[in-house]
Amino acid sequence: MGITELIFIPTPTVGHLVPFLEFARRLIDQDERIRVTVILMKLQGQSHLDSYVKSIGSSQPFVRFIDVPELVDKPSFGSFQSVEAFVYDFIDRNIPLVRDIVMGILSSPGVSVKGIVADFFCLPMIDVTKDATLPFYVFLTTNSGFLAMMQYLADRHSKDTSVFLRDSGEMLSIPGFVNPVPANVLPSALFIEDGYDAYVKLAILFSKAKGILVNSSFDLEPTSVNHFLNEQDYPSVYAVGPIFNPKAQPHPDQDMARRDELMKWLDGQPEGSVVFLCFGSMGRLRGDQVKEIAGGLELCQCRFLWSLRTEEVENEDPLPEGFLDRVRGRGVICGWSPQVEILAHKAVGSFVSHCGWNSIVESLWFGVPTVTWPMYAEQQLNAFMMVKELKLAVEMKLDYRVLVDELVSANEIERAIRCVMMNKDDNLVRKRVIDVSQMVRKATLNGGSSYTATAKFIQDVAGIKP
């Protein structure tokens, strides 16, 4: 059997690109006959992505990158109500440019392309396969529960196109979930007209793919993964996660001296004693909310490491007067933080998180319990799943939305942190997280469920038997 090439089309944002490229590495590590060509579209103002891609390219000789020319007719973000609608339009406009690149690759002598693997937001790229007769697979950087929601959305829309979702108290019965799902934990864009339209179009396109790869495992989400294994009229679903590299190098643009300071401070803390707070690359906090977080950290008296970037905060000095003096020695506030290394450190005992799926995967891998504080995108659904479905997190909030004028109080913050940090020996959430951590690690090893699902995908797309 010769070399098999796959064409990857990721969404050009860090949160999507990192797991996408990690999956490429995983495929090549699992079968040395695979090569990957990544077609990279360009959003404006992404110089940090360029340096990240270069660092990956130099460490992965079997992955090559082809840049898509920048759009002449660029969409204006201000023309859309939701980010999702903007991204859908951006991807749609790039289809002719990507088609030209794909056809060029296919006409190259000696190249044996077996399939296209596109990110969830890049589902409109299935249009490319009209000319390039290749199987089209979707890589979903999030979980199987999200896919179940998308399947439900497509079914619901097919039965009544006039039905519009409301951010209400309605409880939805979604196949693949054990519990009824409150409408108010669905992604914010579903309650905005153009966001809802974009989601419905993507949900319908899922069913047209040859297969769907999800960044999760049977061991983590048995109910929803089983649901798809038993679906006859839906594409094959491969639970290949968690897609995550615990040995990944820090981003080359980051402050390594500051990283060394943080790790040295953690080295001096007792095992499992530090609460780590980080709200993702797009987290935005009002100044009065920052004050409440500071108040909660003072009340609970735990050691803490708080990643608070100045660009996250509306006013320049939101911390309460004298706060830094009062917490000196037991707490550190930093800007950027090396999240993976921090979660891997034995001193870290819990993680107050925005519940982005990449962050959840990292915390589960290292056996660190999460306190849920979702902000945007599908994070509310992730929080609901972690607390109610999987019982792997402590609830602070499930339906918080960063653009809504809601204030989480210092007392709520204190209560949630105490809940996860106290009574560690008989804390059921902590025990379950440690058990699942061991299970998901084994899932990625030879013979594990995710390793086997990846081998099945390789066999299906390329005809390569393990």
C-alpha positions in Angstrom: 0.0 0.0 0.0 1.4 3.4 -1.0 1.1 6.8 0.5 -2.4 8.1 1.2 -3.1 11.8 1.3 -6.0 13.5 3.1 -7.0 17.2 2.6 -7.8 19.0 5.8 -9.9 22.2 5.8 -9.9 23.8 9.3 -11.7 26.9 10.5 -8.8 29.4 10.8 -9.1 30.2 14.6 -6.8 28.9 17.3 -9.5 26.9 19.2 -10.3 25.0 16.0 -6.9 24.8 14.4 -5.1 23.3 17.5 -7.2 20.1 17.8 -7.4 19.8 14.0 -3.6 19.7 13.6 -3.3 17.5 16.6 -5.6 15.0 14.9 -3.4 15.2 11.8 -0.4 14.3 14.1 -2.4 11.5 15.7 -3.3 10.0 12.3 0.2 10.0 11.0 1.6 8.6 14.3 -1.0 5.8 14.0 -0.2 5.0 10.4 3.0 6.2 8.7 1.5 5.9 5.2 -0.7 8.9 5.8 0.2 12.5 4.6 -2.0 15.6 5.3 -2.4 18.7 3.3 -4.0 21.6 5.3 -5.8 24.2 3.2 -5.7 27.4 5.4 -8.1 30.2 4.8 -7.3 33.7 6.1 -9.2 35.8 8.5 -7.9 39.3 9.1 -5.6 40.1 12.0 -4.2 36.6 12.7 -0.4 37.0 12.8 -0.4 34.8 15.9 -1.9 32.0 13.8 0.9 32.3 11.3 3.6 31.8 13.9 1.7 28.9 15.4 1.3 27.2 12.0 5.1 27.7 11.3 6.0 26.0 14.6 3.7 23.1 13.8 5.0 22.8 10.2 8.6 22.6 11.3 7.8 19.8 13.8 5.5 17.8 11.5 7.3 17.0 8.2 4.3 15.0 6.9 1.9 17.9 7.1 2.0 20.6 4.5 0.1 23.9 4.4 -1.4 25.7 1.4 -2.6 29.2 2.0 -5.9 30.3 0.4 -5.6 33.7 -1.2 -7.3 36.5 0.8 -10.8 37.2 -0.3 -11.3 40.3 -2.5 -14.9 40.6 -1.5 -14.6 40.2 2.3 -17.6 39.9 4.5 -18.2 42.8 7.0 -18.6 41.5 10.5 -20.9 44.5 11.2 -23.4 43.1 8.7 -24.2 40.1 10.9 -26.0 39.7 14.2 -24.0 36.6 15.2 -20.4 35.4 14.9 -21.7 32.1 13.5 -23.5 33.8 10.6 -20.3 35.8 9.8 -18.2 32.6 9.8 -20.7 30.7 7.7 -20.6 33.5 5.1 -16.8 33.7 5.2 -16.5 30.0 4.5 -19.1 30.1 1.8 -17.2 32.9 0.0 -14.0 30.8 0.1 -15.5 27.8 -1.7 -14.4 28.7 -5.2 -10.8 29.4 -4.0 -10.6 26.2 -2.1 -12.1 24.3 -5.0 -9.3 25.6 -7.3 -6.7 24.4 -4.8 -8.2 21.0 -4.4 -8.5 20.4 -8.1 -4.9 21.5 -8.5 -3.8 18.9 -5.9 -5.8 16.2 -7.6 -4.2 17.0 -11.0 -0.7 16.7 -9.5 1.1 13.5 -10.7 1.7 10.8 -8.2 -0.8 12.1 -5.6 -3.4 9.7 -4.1 -5.9 11.8 -2.3 -8.5 9.6 -0.5 -10.7 12.2 1.2 -11.5 15.6 2.5 -11.7 16.3 6.3 -13.4 19.6 7.0 -14.1 21.4 10.3 -17.7 21.7 11.5 -17.9 25.4 10.4 -16.5 24.3 7.0 -19.4 22.0 6.2 -20.4 24.2 3.2 -17.1 23.0 1.6 -19.0 19.8 0.8 -19.8 21.7 -2.4 -16.2 21.1 -3.5 -16.9 17.4 -3.8 -19.3 18.0 -6.7 -16.2 18.4 -8.9 -13.7 16.5 -6.8 -15.3 13.1 -6.3 -13.9 12.5 -2.9 -15.6 11.3 0.4 -16.3 14.2 2.7 -15.7 13.8 6.4 -16.4 16.3 9.2 -14.1 16.8 12.2 -16.1 18.2 15.1 -13.7 19.9 17.5 -16.2 19.6 20.3 -18.2 16.6 21.7 -20.8 14.0 20.8 -23.5 15.8 22.9 -23.1 18.9 20.6 -23.6 16.6 17.6 -26.8 15.1 19.2 -28.1 18.7 19.6 -27.3 19.4 15.9 -29.1 16.3 14.8 -32.1 17.3 16.9 -32.1 20.8 15.4 -32.2 19.4 11.9 -35.0 17.0 12.7 -37.0 19.7 14.5 -36.5 22.1 11.6 -37.6 19.5 9.0 -40.9 19.0 10.8 -41.7 22.7 11.2 -39.6 25.4 9.5 -41.5 28.1 11.3 -40.4 26.9 14.8 -37.9 29.3 16.3 -36.0 28.5 19.4 -36.5 30.8 22.5 -34.2 31.3 25.4 -36.9 30.1 27.7 -37.7 27.6 30.4 -38.7 25.0 27.8 -37.2 21.5 28.4 -36.1 19.7 25.2 -36.0 15.9 24.8 -32.8 15.4 22.7 -31.9 11.8 21.7 -28.5 11.0 23.0 -29.1 12.9 26.3 -30.2 11.2 29.5 -31.8 14.3 30.9 -34.2 16.8 29.4 -32.1 19.7 28.1 -33.2 23.3 29.1 -33.5 25.6 26.1 -31.5 28.2 27.9 -28.3 26.1 27.8 -28.3 26.0 24.0 -25.7 28.1 22.1 -26.6 31.9 22.2 -26.6 32.1 18.3 -29.7 29.9 18.2 -31.8 32.7 19.7 -30.6 35.2 17.0 -32.2 35.0 13.5 -29.1 34.8 11.4 -27.3 32.6 13.9 -30.3 30.2 14.0 -30.3 30.1 10.1 -26.5 29.3 10.1 -26.9 26.6 12.7 -29.8 24.9 10.8 -27.9 24.9 7.5 -24.9 23.3 9.2 -27.1 20.8 11.0 -28.6 19.7 7.7 -25.2 19.5 6.0 -24.0 17.1 8.7 -26.3 14.4 7.4 -24.8 14.7 3.9 -21.2 13.8 5.1 -19.7 10.4 4.7 -18.7 10.4 8.4 -18.2 12.6 11.4 -15.2 12.5 13.7 -15.8 13.8 17.3 -13.3 15.0 19.8 -14.6 12.7 22.5 -14.6 9.1 23.5 -17.1 6.4 24.4 -15.6 6.3 27.9 -16.4 10.0 28.4 -19.9 10.2 26.6 -21.2 6.6 26.5 -24.9 7.6 26.0 -24.5 10.0 23.1 -21.8 7.9 21.4 -24.0 4.8 21.7 -26.9 6.8 20.3 -25.0 7.4 17.1 -23.6 3.8 16.8 -27.2 2.7 16.6 -28.3 5.3 14.1 -29.0 3.7 10.7 -29.8 6.8 8.7 -27.0 9.1 9.8 -23.3 9.2 8.8 -20.8 7.0 10.6 -19.6 8.7 13.8 -16.0 8.1 15.0 -15.3 9.0 18.7 -11.6 9.6 18.3 -10.9 11.9 21.2 -9.7 13.4 23.4 -7.6 15.1 20.7 -5.0 16.7 22.8 -1.2 16.6 23.1 -0.1 16.9 26.8 3.5 17.4 25.6 2.7 20.3 23.2 5.2 23.1 23.2 4.1 26.5 24.5 3.2 29.1 21.9 6.4 30.6 20.6 5.1 34.2 21.0 4.5 33.9 24.7 6.5 35.3 27.7 8.6 32.3 28.8 10.2 34.3 31.7 6.7 34.9 33.1 5.9 31.2 32.6 8.9 30.2 34.6 7.8 32.5 37.5 4.4 31.0 37.6 5.7 27.4 37.6 8.1 28.2 40.3 5.3 29.7 42.4 3.2 26.5 41.9 6.2 24.4 42.8 6.1 26.0 46.3 2.4 25.2 46.9 0.9 22.1 48.6 -0.5 19.4 46.3 -4.1 20.0 45.2 -4.3 23.4 47.0 -4.5 25.9 44.2 -7.7 27.1 42.3 -6.9 28.0 38.7 -9.2 30.6 37.1 -9.1 31.1 33.3 -11.9 32.1 30.9 -10.5 31.5 27.5 -9.1 33.5 24.7 -12.4 35.4 24.2 -13.5 35.9 27.8 -14.8 39.3 28.6 -15.5 40.5 32.1 -17.0 43.8 33.3 -15.1 45.6 36.0 -17.8 45.0 38.6 -17.7 41.2 37.8 -13.9 41.2 38.4 -14.5 42.8 41.8 -17.0 39.9 42.7 -14.4 37.3 41.7 -11.8 39.0 43.8 -14.3 39.1 46.7 -15.1 35.4 46.3 -11.4 34.5 46.4 -11.0 36.5 49.6 -14.0 34.8 51.2 -13.0 31.2 50.4 -9.4 31.7 51.6 -8.0 29.2 49.0 -4.7 29.6 47.2 -5.3 30.7 43.6 -3.8 31.5 40.2 -6.0 33.8 38.2 -5.4 34.4 34.5 -6.8 37.9 34.0 -5.7 39.6 30.8 -6.1 43.4 30.7 -8.0 43.2 27.4 -10.6 41.1 29.1 -11.7 43.9 31.4 -13.7 47.0 30.6 -12.0 49.4 33.0 -8.3 49.5 33.7 -8.1 48.9 37.4 -11.1 46.8 38.4 -9.6 45.0 41.5 -10.8 46.1 44.9 -8.5 48.5 46.7 -5.9 46.6 48.8 -6.8 43.2 47.3 -3.4 42.3 46.1 -1.9 43.1 49.5 -4.5 41.0 51.3 -3.9 38.0 49.2 -0.1 38.3 48.9 1.6 34.9 49.2 -1.5 32.8 48.6 -2.7 34.2 45.3 -1.2 35.2 41.9 -2.8 37.2 39.1 -1.2 36.9 35.7 -2.0 37.9 32.2 -1.3 35.0 29.7 -0.9 31.6 31.4 0.4 28.3 30.0 -2.9 26.5 30.7 -1.8 22.9 29.9 1.3 23.1 32.1 -0.7 24.6 34.9 -3.4 22.0 34.8 -0.7 19.3 34.7 0.9 20.7 37.9 0.3 18.7 41.1 -0.5 21.8 43.1 -3.7 22.6 41.1 -6.8 21.2 42.7 -9.6 22.8 40.6 -10.3 24.8 37.5 -12.9 27.7 37.3 -13.5 27.6 33.5 -15.5 29.0 30.7 -16.1 25.4 29.6 -14.6 25.6 26.1 -14.3 22.0 25.0 -10.5 22.2 24.6 -10.2 23.4 28.2 -12.5 20.6 29.5 -10.5 18.0 27.6 -7.3 19.3 29.2 -8.7 19.4 32.7 -10.1 15.9 32.4 -6.9 14.5 31.0 -5.0 15.7 34.1 -7.8 14.8 36.5 -8.7 18.4 37.6 -12.3 19.0 38.6 -14.0 21.9 36.8 -16.2 24.7 38.2 -18.5 25.8 35.4 -18.8 29.4 34.3 -19.7 29.3 30.6 -19.4 32.5 28.6 -20.3 32.1 24.9 -20.7 29.7 21.9 -21.6 26.2 22.9 -20.1 26.5 26.4 -23.5 26.5 28.2 -24.3 23.1 26.7 -20.8 21.9 27.7 -21.4 23.1 31.3 -24.8 21.3 31.4 -23.3 18.1 30.1 -20.4 18.2 32.6 -22.6 18.9 35.6 -25.9 17.1 34.8 -25.1 14.4 32.2 -21.6 13.3 33.1 -21.3 14.5 36.8 -17.8 15.6 36.2 -18.0 19.3 37.3 -19.3 21.5 40.1 -22.0 24.0 39.0 -21.4 27.7 39.5 -23.4 28.7 36.4 -24.9 26.7 33.5 -26.7 29.5 31.5 -24.5 32.5 32.1 -23.9 34.6 28.9 -21.2 37.1 28.8 -23.2 39.7 26.8 -26.2 39.6 29.3 -26.1 42.0 32.2 -25.8 39.4 34.9 -23.6 39.6 37.9 -22.3 36.4 39.6 -21.8 37.3 43.3 -18.8 36.8 45.5 -20.9 34.4 47.6 -21.8 32.2 44.6 -18.2 32.1 43.6 -17.0 31.2 47.2 -19.7 28.5 47.5 -18.7 26.8 44.2 -15.0 26.9 44.9 -15.5 25.6 48.5 -17.6 22.8 47.1 -14.9 21.5 44.9 -11.9 22.2 47.2 -13.2 21.0 50.5 -13.7 17.4 51.7 -11.3 16.1 49.0 -11.2 12.6 50.3 -14.9 11.9 49.8 -15.7 14.4 47.1 -17.7 12.4 44.5 -17.0 14.8 41.6 -13.3 14.6 42.2 -13.3 10.8 42.4 -15.3 10.6 39.2 -12.9 13.0 37.4 -9.9 11.0 38.4 -11.6 7.7 37.2 -12.6 9.3 33.8 -9.1 10.8 33.4 -7.6 7.3 33.6 -10.3 6.0 31.1 -9.8 8.7 28.5 -6.0 8.3 28.6 -6.4 4.5 28.0 -8.9 5.2 25.2 -6.2 6.8 23.1 -3.7 3.9 23.5 -3.5 0.9 21.2 -6.5 -1.2 21.9 -8.5 1.7 23.4 -11.9 2.8 22.1 -10.6 6.0 20.5 -7.5 4.3 19.0 -9.8 1.7 17.5 -12.2 4.4 16.2 -9.3 6.2 14.5 -8.1 2.9 12.9 -11.7 2.3 11.6 -11.7 5.8 10.1 -8.3 5.1 8.4 -9.6 1.9 7.0 -12.8 3.4 5.8 -11.3 6.5 4.1 -8.1 4.9 2.7 -8.7 1.2 2.6 -5.7 0.7 5.0 -6.2 -2.1 7.4 -4.6 -1.9 10.8 
